[in-house]
């Protein structure tokens, strides 16, 4: 365990290894670790960022990110189920320009709405998801529609195949980076909120 923790402790070292997918290696490490036994020394805890902990080797320093509060009006934010931008806390990582972490900018009760949007709308095509690599895009058109009846069923049958929604791991909105061709593809994104119907 200690050897593995030492091998993944430095993100910079992992990223520098040739032919090694740093994300996949870290994902496997934390997934296979038993609960409570993983070495979390390299994990960035944004909830304690305001305490300004001392720098740790191989872990980027968390810095406060200042947002332009006039870029979105309070009314626009409210329509999207968000708090006013002036109430958001935003953080970045030193040495990683463009990365912004915003903890919970949602108004009370609006997280559920956005979770439903993610499952029902944003999992649809043309958005790219992890299922596309394993099956034709025609079969992954609408994971929600293909899965909802199984998920609503009261019967628990461990032998039934997992639904598309249960197999869905990620969906890309906006720019999708194709790791095979090393190119970006711009995907259309529709963030209309107020007109959306309630998910049944």
Secondary structure, DSSP 4 states (H G I P E B T S, - for coil): -HHHHHHHS-HHHHHHSTT--HHHHHHHHHHHSPTTTS--TT---GGGGGG-PPP-TTSPPEEE----TTSS-HHHHHHTTB--GGG--EEEETTEEEEEEE---BPTTHHHHHHHHHHHTTTSTTSEEGGGGTS-GGGGS-HHHHHHHHHH-S---TTSPPPHHHH---EE-SEEEETTTTEEEE-------TTPPPP-
